[in-house]
Structures are given as structure tokens and as C-alpha cells.
Amino acid sequence: MPGFLLHVGASVLCAHGGQAQATMPNPRVTVSGQSTVTQPPPWTIAGCAMPPPPSGNGPCVTAQWLTASLRVLSNGQPLLLLDSQSLCAPTATPLLVVATQTRVTAT
């Protein structure tokens, strides 16, 4: 299913409100003047409100993307899409893409 490409300026949050950031932007492909991001590198999370043990199993520290584009690659790696799925560590919750560009799509 096609989706909009994610870029480094996209607003991405963990399920508890922490801000997620790409650790390795992909400057070879840009959308809306900003670098896109590929699937393999992890993302870092800052400001997660999930309490640490014993109250909870947080806060979210990193996230790994599980799905990405099937047909569009950059440097041999799939690009992330608006509907890509992810998993945060150590909480095992997903990242939520709040806003990204809405001009370029991929499948």
C-alpha cells in the first residue's frame, strides 16, 4: 500500500509522548528540502513519560522500524513511509508519526 515518505523533519512520537529522531538521515534523497530516512538505523527517543521499573517498564530509549517501502530504495535500503511499523525498546510500544510531508509517495 502506498504511503508518504518520512523525512528528518517529520514529527514522530513514542506512545508516551517522547520525541523520536532519526540517527542516520539519508541525504541522497530529499523531500520538501529535507533528507529522507531508511529502515535499518535505529531512532533515539527523548522525553518519554513512561516511568522506570518498578512502576513501569520504560522510558522508551530507542526504536527500530519493522516495515518500510517495498519498491523504493536508496543506497540499497528501503525508505520509511508514513504507515511503516516500529517497535520501541524497552517498552515494546510503537512509534506514532504525527506529521510528515504530503507530496511524495512510495510503495
Residue, then its C-alpha position, 0 to 999 in steps of 0.5 A: m500500500p502506498g504511503f508518504l515518505l518520512h523525512v528528518g523533519a517529520s514529527v514522530l512520537c513514542a506512545h508516551g509522548g517522547q520525541a523520536q529522531a532519526t540517527m542516520p538521515n539519508p541525504r541522497v534523497t530529499v523531500s520538501g528540502q529535507s533528507t529522507v530516512t531508511q529502515p535499518p538505523p535505529w531512532t533515539i527517543a527523548g522525553c518519554a513519560m513512561p516511568p522506570p521499573p518498578s512502576g513501569n517498564g520504560p522510558c522508551v530509549t530507542a526504536q527500530w522500524l519493522t516495515a518500510s517501502l517495498r519498491v523504493l530504495s536508496n543506497g540499497q535500503p528501503l525508505l520509511l513511509l508514513d504507515s511503516q511499523s516500529l517497535c520501541a525498546p524497552t517498552a515494546t510500544p510503537l512509534l506514532v508519526v504525527a506529521t510528515q510531508t504530503r507530496v511524495t509517495a512510495t510503495 
